[in-house]
């Protein structure tokens, strides 16, 4: 059954396009560790605000830094924030959702009320609170986004797991004497894994936007580490002199989010048997 999904996945245009764009994002981040057109932190004020040329493919910023190099290195922060923040939300939220579905009663009610309370503090508000106490930085942005994702994954996991708990094979497993923990690991979690994979991919796309927004506001990645969001913030005061400075990071963010969204939609179509 799983092997039969591969030809179907290769025929899914959105999935293929999303996978290619996502791979390009990952490749850009990995490439930046071994090669960039110019040293990303090297400033050359004589070449500040240079137009795209053979020497600087995408031009230079107000400090004479190569924009192409900054974009490549900035992809690291995008992936790091997305992977770690989604990982936090996926790990904690999935555990909470599985526990709520397995125990029901007051445990389920308590977890859901805590999730509702957490929804009252969006990632931006959490980032501002953490910045006030600990100062701005990538770590605080990751924590803020990760905490915001916990109730999202908890709700998705709970709803999917509750549907599995009513299936005949789960009822048979309970009748055979298996405990709730064993049933969860052997039957529930494997059957809801595709839903969690799709949800993680979609939340990754939102994490890219959240990281860019926090960096744009000065709450995320801090100088001298390049960030696409901060590149946009620095470019807004130079729109008349060098409008392309805002175009390149904007296009990078748009392509990354588009690729991840297409990948998530394609995975949903391929992994969910109801979408056949």
DANORDA-V388817 format. One record per residue. N is the residue number from 0. RES is the residue in one small letter. SS is DSSP state (A for helix, B for strand, O for the rest). OMEGA is omega in radians with two decimals (NA if undefined). Layout:
# DANORDA-V388817
n=N res=RES ss=SS omega=OMEGA
n=N res=RES ss=SS omega=OMEGA
This chain:
# DANORDA-V388817
n=0 res=x ss=O omega=-3.12
n=1 res=x ss=A omega=3.12
n=2 res=x ss=A omega=-3.13
n=3 res=x ss=A omega=-3.13
n=4 res=x ss=A omega=-3.05
n=5 res=x ss=A omega=3.09
n=6 res=x ss=A omega=3.11
n=7 res=x ss=A omega=3.12
n=8 res=x ss=A omega=-3.13
n=9 res=x ss=A omega=3.10
n=10 res=x ss=O omega=-3.11
n=11 res=x ss=O omega=-3.02
n=12 res=x ss=A omega=-3.13
n=13 res=x ss=A omega=3.14
n=14 res=x ss=A omega=-3.13
n=15 res=x ss=A omega=3.14
n=16 res=x ss=A omega=3.11
n=17 res=x ss=A omega=3.11
n=18 res=x ss=A omega=3.14
n=19 res=x ss=A omega=3.12
n=20 res=x ss=A omega=3.11
n=21 res=x ss=A omega=3.08
n=22 res=x ss=A omega=3.09
n=23 res=x ss=A omega=3.09
n=24 res=x ss=A omega=3.13
n=25 res=x ss=A omega=-3.14
n=26 res=x ss=A omega=3.12
n=27 res=x ss=A omega=3.14
n=28 res=x ss=A omega=-3.14
n=29 res=x ss=A omega=3.14
n=30 res=x ss=A omega=-3.08
n=31 res=x ss=A omega=3.11
n=32 res=x ss=O omega=-3.07
n=33 res=x ss=O omega=-3.09
n=34 res=x ss=O omega=2.94
n=35 res=x ss=O omega=-3.12
n=36 res=x ss=O omega=3.09
n=37 res=x ss=O omega=3.03
n=38 res=x ss=O omega=-2.99
n=39 res=x ss=O omega=-3.10
n=40 res=x ss=O omega=-3.10
n=41 res=x ss=O omega=-3.14
n=42 res=x ss=O omega=3.11
n=43 res=x ss=O omega=-3.05
n=44 res=x ss=A omega=3.11
n=45 res=x ss=A omega=-3.13
n=46 res=x ss=A omega=-3.09
n=47 res=x ss=O omega=3.10
n=48 res=x ss=O omega=3.10
n=49 res=x ss=O omega=3.11
n=50 res=x ss=O omega=3.07
n=51 res=x ss=O omega=-3.10
n=52 res=x ss=O omega=3.11
n=53 res=x ss=O omega=3.13
n=54 res=x ss=O omega=3.13
n=55 res=x ss=O omega=-2.97
n=56 res=x ss=O omega=-3.12
n=57 res=x ss=O omega=-3.13
n=58 res=x ss=O omega=-3.14
n=59 res=x ss=B omega=3.14
n=60 res=x ss=O omega=-3.07
n=61 res=x ss=O omega=3.12
n=62 res=x ss=O omega=3.13
n=63 res=x ss=O omega=3.12
n=64 res=x ss=O omega=-3.12
n=65 res=x ss=B omega=-3.06
n=66 res=x ss=A omega=3.14
n=67 res=x ss=A omega=3.11
n=68 res=x ss=A omega=3.12
n=69 res=x ss=A omega=3.12
n=70 res=x ss=A omega=3.13
n=71 res=x ss=A omega=-3.13
n=72 res=x ss=A omega=3.12
n=73 res=x ss=A omega=3.09
n=74 res=x ss=A omega=3.11
n=75 res=x ss=A omega=-3.12
n=76 res=x ss=A omega=3.14
n=77 res=x ss=A omega=-3.11
n=78 res=x ss=A omega=-3.11
n=79 res=x ss=A omega=-3.14
n=80 res=x ss=A omega=-3.12
n=81 res=x ss=A omega=-3.08
n=82 res=x ss=A omega=-3.07
n=83 res=x ss=A omega=-3.13
n=84 res=x ss=A omega=3.11
n=85 res=x ss=A omega=3.10
n=86 res=x ss=A omega=3.10
n=87 res=x ss=A omega=-3.13
n=88 res=x ss=A omega=-3.12
n=89 res=x ss=A omega=-3.08
n=90 res=x ss=A omega=-3.07
n=91 res=x ss=A omega=-3.11
n=92 res=x ss=A omega=3.11
n=93 res=x ss=A omega=3.11
n=94 res=x ss=A omega=3.14
n=95 res=x ss=A omega=-3.14
n=96 res=x ss=A omega=3.10
n=97 res=x ss=A omega=3.12
n=98 res=x ss=A omega=3.14
n=99 res=x ss=A omega=-3.13
n=100 res=x ss=A omega=-3.08
n=101 res=x ss=A omega=-3.03
n=102 res=x ss=A omega=-3.09
n=103 res=x ss=O omega=3.05
n=104 res=x ss=A omega=-3.06
n=105 res=x ss=A omega=3.10
n=106 res=x ss=A omega=3.10
n=107 res=x ss=A omega=-3.12
n=108 res=x ss=A omega=-3.14
n=109 res=x ss=A omega=-3.12
n=110 res=x ss=A omega=-3.13
n=111 res=x ss=A omega=3.13
n=112 res=x ss=A omega=3.06
n=113 res=x ss=A omega=3.10
n=114 res=x ss=A omega=3.10
n=115 res=x ss=A omega=3.13
n=116 res=x ss=A omega=-3.13
n=117 res=x ss=A omega=3.12
n=118 res=x ss=A omega=3.14
n=119 res=x ss=O omega=-3.12
n=120 res=x ss=O omega=3.13
n=121 res=x ss=O omega=-3.05
n=122 res=x ss=A omega=-3.11
n=123 res=x ss=A omega=3.14
n=124 res=x ss=A omega=3.09
n=125 res=x ss=A omega=3.13
n=126 res=x ss=A omega=3.12
n=127 res=x ss=A omega=3.13
n=128 res=x ss=A omega=3.14
n=129 res=x ss=A omega=3.12
n=130 res=x ss=A omega=3.13
n=131 res=x ss=A omega=-3.08
n=132 res=x ss=A omega=-2.99
n=133 res=x ss=A omega=-3.11
n=134 res=x ss=O omega=-3.11
n=135 res=x ss=O omega=3.11
n=136 res=x ss=O omega=-3.11
n=137 res=x ss=A omega=-3.11
n=138 res=x ss=A omega=3.13
n=139 res=x ss=A omega=3.08
n=140 res=x ss=A omega=3.13
n=141 res=x ss=A omega=-3.13
n=142 res=x ss=A omega=-3.12
n=143 res=x ss=A omega=-3.13
n=144 res=x ss=A omega=-3.14
n=145 res=x ss=A omega=3.12
n=146 res=x ss=A omega=3.14
n=147 res=x ss=A omega=-3.11
n=148 res=x ss=A omega=-3.09
n=149 res=x ss=A omega=3.14
n=150 res=x ss=A omega=3.10
n=151 res=x ss=A omega=3.13
n=152 res=x ss=A omega=3.13
n=153 res=x ss=A omega=-3.13
n=154 res=x ss=A omega=3.14
n=155 res=x ss=A omega=-3.14
n=156 res=x ss=A omega=-3.12
n=157 res=x ss=A omega=-3.12
n=158 res=x ss=A omega=-3.14
n=159 res=x ss=A omega=-3.11
n=160 res=x ss=A omega=3.12
n=161 res=x ss=A omega=3.09
n=162 res=x ss=A omega=3.14
n=163 res=x ss=A omega=-3.12
n=164 res=x ss=A omega=3.13
n=165 res=x ss=O omega=-3.11
n=166 res=x ss=O omega=-3.07
n=167 res=x ss=A omega=-3.10
n=168 res=x ss=A omega=3.07
n=169 res=x ss=A omega=3.08
n=170 res=x ss=A omega=3.09
n=171 res=x ss=A omega=3.11
n=172 res=x ss=A omega=3.10
n=173 res=x ss=A omega=3.12
n=174 res=x ss=A omega=3.14
n=175 res=x ss=O omega=3.07
n=176 res=x ss=O omega=3.13
n=177 res=x ss=O omega=3.12
n=178 res=x ss=O omega=-3.10
n=179 res=x ss=A omega=-3.13
n=180 res=x ss=A omega=-3.12
n=181 res=x ss=A omega=3.10
n=182 res=x ss=A omega=3.13
n=183 res=x ss=A omega=-3.10
n=184 res=x ss=A omega=-3.02
n=185 res=x ss=A omega=-3.02
n=186 res=x ss=A omega=-3.03
n=187 res=x ss=A omega=-3.07
n=188 res=x ss=A omega=3.11
n=189 res=x ss=A omega=-3.08
n=190 res=x ss=A omega=3.11
n=191 res=x ss=A omega=-3.12
n=192 res=x ss=A omega=3.11
n=193 res=x ss=A omega=3.12
n=194 res=x ss=A omega=-3.13
n=195 res=x ss=A omega=3.11
n=196 res=x ss=A omega=3.13
n=197 res=x ss=A omega=3.14
n=198 res=x ss=A omega=3.13
n=199 res=x ss=A omega=3.13
n=200 res=x ss=A omega=3.13
n=201 res=x ss=A omega=3.12
n=202 res=x ss=A omega=3.07
n=203 res=x ss=A omega=3.11
n=204 res=x ss=A omega=3.11
n=205 res=x ss=A omega=3.10
n=206 res=x ss=A omega=3.08
n=207 res=x ss=A omega=3.10
n=208 res=x ss=A omega=-3.12
n=209 res=x ss=A omega=3.13
n=210 res=x ss=A omega=3.13
n=211 res=x ss=A omega=-3.14
n=212 res=x ss=A omega=-3.14
n=213 res=x ss=A omega=3.11
n=214 res=x ss=A omega=3.10
n=215 res=x ss=A omega=-3.14
n=216 res=x ss=O omega=-3.14
n=217 res=x ss=O omega=-3.10
n=218 res=x ss=O omega=-3.07
n=219 res=x ss=O omega=-3.12
n=220 res=x ss=O omega=-3.06
n=221 res=x ss=O omega=3.07
n=222 res=x ss=O omega=0.10
n=223 res=x ss=O omega=3.14
n=224 res=x ss=O omega=-3.14
n=225 res=x ss=O omega=3.10
n=226 res=x ss=O omega=-3.12
n=227 res=x ss=A omega=3.13
n=228 res=x ss=A omega=3.14
n=229 res=x ss=A omega=3.05
n=230 res=x ss=A omega=3.07
n=231 res=x ss=A omega=-3.13
n=232 res=x ss=A omega=-3.14
n=233 res=x ss=A omega=-3.09
n=234 res=x ss=A omega=-3.03
n=235 res=x ss=A omega=3.11
n=236 res=x ss=A omega=-3.08
n=237 res=x ss=A omega=-3.06
n=238 res=x ss=O omega=-3.13
n=239 res=x ss=O omega=-3.11
n=240 res=x ss=O omega=-3.06
n=241 res=x ss=O omega=-3.08
n=242 res=x ss=O omega=-3.12
n=243 res=x ss=A omega=3.12
n=244 res=x ss=A omega=3.10
n=245 res=x ss=A omega=-3.09
n=246 res=x ss=A omega=-3.01
n=247 res=x ss=A omega=3.10
n=248 res=x ss=A omega=3.09
n=249 res=x ss=A omega=3.10
n=250 res=x ss=A omega=3.14
n=251 res=x ss=A omega=3.12
n=252 res=x ss=A omega=-3.11
n=253 res=x ss=A omega=-3.13
n=254 res=x ss=A omega=3.12
n=255 res=x ss=A omega=3.14
n=256 res=x ss=A omega=3.12
n=257 res=x ss=A omega=-3.13
n=258 res=x ss=A omega=-3.13
n=259 res=x ss=A omega=3.10
n=260 res=x ss=A omega=3.09
n=261 res=x ss=A omega=3.10
n=262 res=x ss=A omega=3.12
n=263 res=x ss=A omega=3.12
n=264 res=x ss=A omega=3.14
n=265 res=x ss=A omega=3.10
n=266 res=x ss=A omega=3.10
n=267 res=x ss=A omega=-3.12
n=268 res=x ss=A omega=-3.08
n=269 res=x ss=A omega=-3.04
n=270 res=x ss=A omega=-3.11
n=271 res=x ss=O omega=-3.12
n=272 res=x ss=A omega=3.13
n=273 res=x ss=A omega=-3.10
n=274 res=x ss=A omega=3.14
n=275 res=x ss=O omega=NA
